[in-house]
Amino acid sequence: MSYLTSNINWHAEYIALLDATDTKLQLSGWVSLDNKSGKTYRDAKLKLVAGDINRVQPPQQLMYAKAGRGMETAAMDQGFEEKAFFEYHMYTLGRPSTIADNETKQVSLFEPANTPVKKLYRYTVADGSKDVNVVVKFKNSEANGMGMPLPAGKIRLTKLDTDGSEEFLGEDQIDHTPKDEEVEIKVGNAFDVVGETNTMESKQISNRVRELTLEVKLRNHKKEDVTVSALYNAWGDWQVLESNFTYVKKNARQIEFTVPVAKDGESVLRFRVRLNG
């Protein structure tokens, strides 16, 4: 007998431990099961389906089961086996598991994986904007020691202090991530890197055309050089007329300027853009 029940849910959680150089991290994944269905499932065969599943009710993750609080760590040969299933991904636990009523249980999703990462600084060019975001990104690939499709979930970034204690840096929510796609974690805002935007000139060329000259000051109070990605959100048809730093067109509405900033120094980005719309 099989049936679809409610009030029994699961979600993925990740811990990413950053190394001392901020160039590598160790990623651990867990599945948290929450059973409030009113039924205990003993020695159940556990299958988790990850994906955006359309239902005629609020969306939820699905769990299939056939027939206190704890943490359960699986050996590699009895952990979750992943496979493609329709347009989703299925994770099957390689051993029976009992899920008691009103129990929350954690099961290891995969063995800890080590992967290289990039730390980036991002600043949004806008009057009044000061915060410079810190972003950590990595590629979910076999070459990087990973490659399993990752279910959506919360990811927490930590780092070991010099005394050996593990300190919390920040957290983010990642989407379902196939293999060979990038994972991006917005950690927080940099303490020692700040930005400042001023509109230096604004000209109305015609009813639809306007030219802006902007000055962006990026100050680095750290003891090492950094590179800041300054993002400007344009509107309508646009054209960069002048810029003292290189830039790329990220998409139809976003320009990315790459600005190196020396330690204990300041870099000033100046550009003129024509907006038509």
C-alpha positions as a Python dict, from the first residue, in 0.01 Angstrom:
ca = {
    (1, 'M'): (0, 0, 0),
    (2, 'S'): (122, 351, -76),
    (3, 'Y'): (-40, 689, -21),
    (4, 'L'): (46, 1059, -22),
    (5, 'T'): (43, 1213, 323),
    (6, 'S'): (100, 1563, 454),
    (7, 'N'): (278, 1720, 753),
    (8, 'I'): (592, 1518, 693),
    (9, 'N'): (856, 1732, 529),
    (10, 'W'): (1228, 1760, 466),
    (11, 'H'): (1479, 2026, 378),
    (12, 'A'): (1850, 2037, 305),
    (13, 'E'): (2107, 2225, 512),
    (14, 'Y'): (2475, 2284, 439),
    (15, 'I'): (2781, 2381, 641),
    (16, 'A'): (3070, 2534, 444),
    (17, 'L'): (3395, 2555, 639),
    (18, 'L'): (3633, 2811, 488),
    (19, 'D'): (4010, 2761, 515),
    (20, 'A'): (4259, 3017, 654),
    (21, 'T'): (4339, 3156, 307),
    (22, 'D'): (3973, 3196, 196),
    (23, 'T'): (4052, 2990, -116),
    (24, 'K'): (3907, 2648, -22),
    (25, 'L'): (3612, 2520, 173),
    (26, 'Q'): (3484, 2191, 308),
    (27, 'L'): (3114, 2139, 236),
    (28, 'S'): (2891, 1909, 442),
    (29, 'G'): (2525, 1846, 359),
    (30, 'W'): (2244, 1729, 584),
    (31, 'V'): (1879, 1640, 535),
    (32, 'S'): (1643, 1737, 817),
    (33, 'L'): (1324, 1527, 839),
    (34, 'D'): (1027, 1666, 1031),
    (35, 'N'): (743, 1423, 1096),
    (36, 'K'): (419, 1575, 1222),
    (37, 'S'): (190, 1337, 1034),
    (38, 'G'): (63, 1157, 1346),
    (39, 'K'): (223, 831, 1232),
    (40, 'T'): (555, 658, 1310),
    (41, 'Y'): (728, 497, 1011),
    (42, 'R'): (942, 205, 1129),
    (43, 'D'): (1227, 72, 915),
    (44, 'A'): (1104, 286, 627),
    (45, 'K'): (1261, 297, 283),
    (46, 'L'): (1342, 665, 248),
    (47, 'K'): (1336, 849, -87),
    (48, 'L'): (1364, 1226, -120),
    (49, 'V'): (1260, 1404, -439),
    (50, 'A'): (1416, 1747, -497),
    (51, 'G'): (1279, 1989, -753),
    (52, 'D'): (1009, 2247, -814),
    (53, 'I'): (703, 2024, -811),
    (54, 'N'): (371, 2170, -922),
    (55, 'R'): (81, 2094, -687),
    (56, 'V'): (-263, 2245, -631),
    (57, 'Q'): (-158, 2376, -288),
    (58, 'P'): (149, 2556, -145),
    (59, 'P'): (463, 2391, -291),
    (60, 'Q'): (660, 2152, -73),
    (61, 'Q'): (931, 1892, -95),
    (62, 'L'): (808, 1533, -126),
    (63, 'M'): (912, 1230, 78),
    (64, 'Y'): (808, 871, 10),
    (65, 'A'): (809, 615, 292),
    (66, 'K'): (698, 249, 286),
    (67, 'A'): (630, 41, 555),
    (68, 'G'): (1299, 1184, 2075),
    (69, 'R'): (1530, 1391, 1831),
    (70, 'G'): (1859, 1267, 1696),
    (71, 'M'): (2132, 1293, 1437),
    (72, 'E'): (2209, 996, 1215),
    (73, 'T'): (2538, 975, 1024),
    (74, 'A'): (2549, 722, 739),
    (75, 'A'): (2846, 522, 621),
    (76, 'M'): (2932, 586, 258),
    (77, 'D'): (2787, 255, 134),
    (78, 'Q'): (2462, 318, 321),
    (79, 'G'): (2421, 688, 260),
    (80, 'F'): (2207, 862, 1),
    (81, 'E'): (2232, 748, -360),
    (82, 'E'): (2136, 1018, -610),
    (83, 'K'): (1980, 969, -954),
    (84, 'A'): (1782, 1169, -1208),
    (85, 'F'): (1406, 1106, -1182),
    (86, 'F'): (1179, 1263, -1447),
    (87, 'E'): (1278, 1633, -1434),
    (88, 'Y'): (1379, 1611, -1068),
    (89, 'H'): (1647, 1435, -864),
    (90, 'M'): (1585, 1149, -624),
    (91, 'Y'): (1797, 1069, -317),
    (92, 'T'): (1750, 717, -180),
    (93, 'L'): (1885, 622, 163),
    (94, 'G'): (2071, 290, 143),
    (95, 'R'): (1933, 150, 468),
    (96, 'P'): (1597, 142, 650),
    (97, 'S'): (1530, 436, 881),
    (98, 'T'): (1268, 482, 1152),
    (99, 'I'): (1098, 821, 1162),
    (100, 'A'): (897, 862, 1479),
    (101, 'D'): (592, 1083, 1508),
    (102, 'N'): (682, 1437, 1619),
    (103, 'E'): (1050, 1365, 1558),
    (104, 'T'): (1305, 1583, 1383),
    (105, 'K'): (1597, 1381, 1249),
    (106, 'Q'): (1911, 1474, 1058),
    (107, 'V'): (2076, 1240, 808),
    (108, 'S'): (2405, 1306, 627),
    (109, 'L'): (2345, 1379, 257),
    (110, 'F'): (2702, 1318, 139),
    (111, 'E'): (3056, 1282, 269),
    (112, 'P'): (3230, 1618, 333),
    (113, 'A'): (3372, 1754, 5),
    (114, 'N'): (3665, 1993, -42),
    (115, 'T'): (3646, 2248, -321),
    (116, 'P'): (3831, 2565, -432),
    (117, 'V'): (3636, 2890, -396),
    (118, 'K'): (3659, 3255, -501),
    (119, 'K'): (3590, 3544, -266),
    (120, 'L'): (3445, 3851, -440),
    (121, 'Y'): (3359, 4207, -338),
    (122, 'R'): (3051, 4367, -498),
    (123, 'Y'): (2928, 4723, -477),
    (124, 'T'): (2598, 4855, -616),
    (125, 'V'): (2650, 5196, -778),
    (126, 'A'): (2373, 5421, -647),
    (127, 'D'): (2350, 5748, -453),
    (128, 'G'): (2347, 5668, -82),
    (129, 'S'): (2489, 5318, -129),
    (130, 'K'): (2786, 5237, 98),
    (131, 'D'): (2783, 4862, 162),
    (132, 'V'): (3023, 4637, -26),
    (133, 'N'): (2892, 4279, -34),
    (134, 'V'): (3120, 3981, 25),
    (135, 'V'): (3039, 3682, -197),
    (136, 'V'): (3191, 3333, -199),
    (137, 'K'): (3133, 3117, -506),
    (138, 'F'): (3235, 2769, -622),
    (139, 'K'): (3151, 2528, -902),
    (140, 'N'): (2959, 2211, -819),
    (141, 'S'): (3179, 1985, -1034),
    (142, 'E'): (3357, 1652, -1000),
    (143, 'A'): (3686, 1826, -1080),
    (144, 'N'): (3631, 2037, -767),
    (145, 'G'): (3560, 1733, -550),
    (146, 'M'): (3181, 1760, -574),
    (147, 'G'): (2934, 1703, -860),
    (148, 'M'): (2619, 1572, -684),
    (149, 'P'): (2308, 1779, -769),
    (150, 'L'): (2238, 1986, -458),
    (151, 'P'): (1880, 2030, -329),
    (152, 'A'): (1779, 2383, -237),
    (153, 'G'): (1849, 2478, 123),
    (154, 'K'): (2018, 2706, 371),
    (155, 'I'): (2398, 2718, 363),
    (156, 'R'): (2601, 2847, 657),
    (157, 'L'): (2958, 2966, 612),
    (158, 'T'): (3203, 2920, 899),
    (159, 'K'): (3578, 2957, 949),
    (160, 'L'): (3830, 2823, 1199),
    (161, 'D'): (3983, 3082, 1430),
    (162, 'T'): (4349, 3061, 1535),
    (163, 'D'): (4240, 2899, 1865),
    (164, 'G'): (4071, 2617, 1672),
    (165, 'S'): (3712, 2731, 1734),
    (166, 'E'): (3468, 2739, 1443),
    (167, 'E'): (3315, 3084, 1394),
    (168, 'F'): (2998, 3176, 1205),
    (169, 'L'): (3049, 3416, 908),
    (170, 'G'): (2707, 3434, 744),
    (171, 'E'): (2438, 3234, 569),
    (172, 'D'): (2239, 3230, 248),
    (173, 'Q'): (1972, 3027, 67),
    (174, 'I'): (2083, 2833, -240),
    (175, 'D'): (1852, 2714, -515),
    (176, 'H'): (1845, 2361, -662),
    (177, 'T'): (2189, 2335, -820),
    (178, 'P'): (2271, 2077, -1093),
    (179, 'K'): (2622, 1947, -1136),
    (180, 'D'): (2869, 2175, -1315),
    (181, 'E'): (2674, 2485, -1211),
    (182, 'E'): (2803, 2757, -977),
    (183, 'V'): (2693, 2808, -617),
    (184, 'E'): (2705, 3164, -489),
    (185, 'I'): (2688, 3255, -120),
    (186, 'K'): (2623, 3613, -14),
    (187, 'V'): (2806, 3615, 319),
    (188, 'G'): (2748, 3972, 437),
    (189, 'N'): (2903, 4318, 401),
    (190, 'A'): (3274, 4395, 421),
    (191, 'F'): (3372, 4588, 734),
    (192, 'D'): (3689, 4748, 592),
    (193, 'V'): (3584, 4808, 230),
    (194, 'V'): (3329, 5085, 169),
    (195, 'G'): (3181, 5261, -130),
    (196, 'E'): (3039, 5603, -206),
    (197, 'T'): (2848, 5720, -515),
    (198, 'N'): (2793, 6079, -626),
    (199, 'T'): (2613, 6199, -937),
    (200, 'M'): (2843, 6474, -1063),
    (201, 'E'): (2641, 6588, -1363),
    (202, 'S'): (2298, 6523, -1511),
    (203, 'K'): (2203, 6651, -1857),
    (204, 'Q'): (1864, 6622, -2023),
    (205, 'I'): (1958, 6592, -2392),
    (206, 'S'): (1599, 6547, -2516),
    (207, 'N'): (1263, 6427, -2390),
    (208, 'R'): (1390, 6069, -2390),
    (209, 'V'): (1768, 6100, -2369),
    (210, 'R'): (1963, 6177, -2054),
    (211, 'E'): (2334, 6176, -1974),
    (212, 'L'): (2476, 6111, -1627),
    (213, 'T'): (2830, 6149, -1499),
    (214, 'L'): (2892, 5943, -1185),
    (215, 'E'): (3185, 5925, -948),
    (216, 'V'): (3232, 5614, -734),
    (217, 'K'): (3484, 5615, -449),
    (218, 'L'): (3594, 5277, -319),
    (219, 'R'): (3805, 5280, -1),
    (220, 'N'): (4004, 4980, 122),
    (221, 'H'): (4115, 4981, 487),
    (222, 'K'): (4240, 4623, 477),
    (223, 'K'): (4606, 4519, 489),
    (224, 'E'): (4589, 4363, 143),
    (225, 'D'): (4483, 4476, -204),
    (226, 'V'): (4129, 4393, -318),
    (227, 'T'): (3933, 4408, -643),
    (228, 'V'): (3576, 4538, -630),
    (229, 'S'): (3306, 4460, -885),
    (230, 'A'): (3100, 4780, -916),
    (231, 'L'): (2755, 4711, -1061),
    (232, 'Y'): (2547, 4985, -1221),
    (233, 'N'): (2182, 4917, -1306),
    (234, 'A'): (2089, 5113, -1618),
    (235, 'W'): (1747, 5161, -1775),
    (236, 'G'): (1618, 5178, -2131),
    (237, 'D'): (1876, 5183, -2411),
    (238, 'W'): (2213, 5281, -2268),
    (239, 'Q'): (2568, 5353, -2376),
    (240, 'V'): (2882, 5410, -2172),
    (241, 'L'): (3046, 5718, -2326),
    (242, 'E'): (3351, 5741, -2097),
    (243, 'S'): (3505, 5531, -1819),
    (244, 'N'): (3845, 5528, -1651),
    (245, 'F'): (3813, 5154, -1563),
    (246, 'T'): (3728, 4852, -1777),
    (247, 'Y'): (3371, 4728, -1782),
    (248, 'V'): (3154, 4456, -1932),
    (249, 'K'): (2787, 4439, -2025),
    (250, 'K'): (2647, 4171, -1791),
    (251, 'N'): (2298, 4189, -1940),
    (252, 'A'): (2059, 4439, -2098),
    (253, 'R'): (2033, 4640, -1775),
    (254, 'Q'): (2356, 4588, -1585),
    (255, 'I'): (2712, 4716, -1632),
    (256, 'E'): (3001, 4571, -1431),
    (257, 'F'): (3315, 4776, -1368),
    (258, 'T'): (3627, 4605, -1234),
    (259, 'V'): (3810, 4833, -988),
    (260, 'P'): (4135, 4732, -811),
    (261, 'V'): (4183, 4907, -476),
    (262, 'A'): (4522, 4905, -304),
    (263, 'K'): (4558, 4833, 68),
    (264, 'D'): (4487, 5139, 281),
    (265, 'G'): (4399, 5318, -41),
    (266, 'E'): (4116, 5460, -249),
    (267, 'S'): (4019, 5415, -612),
    (268, 'V'): (3785, 5654, -789),
    (269, 'L'): (3571, 5526, -1076),
    (270, 'R'): (3435, 5793, -1309),
    (271, 'F'): (3204, 5716, -1597),
    (272, 'R'): (2951, 5890, -1819),
    (273, 'V'): (2648, 5701, -1942),
    (274, 'R'): (2376, 5795, -2191),
    (275, 'L'): (2027, 5664, -2111),
    (276, 'N'): (1752, 5654, -2372),
    (277, 'G'): (1407, 5545, -2265),
}
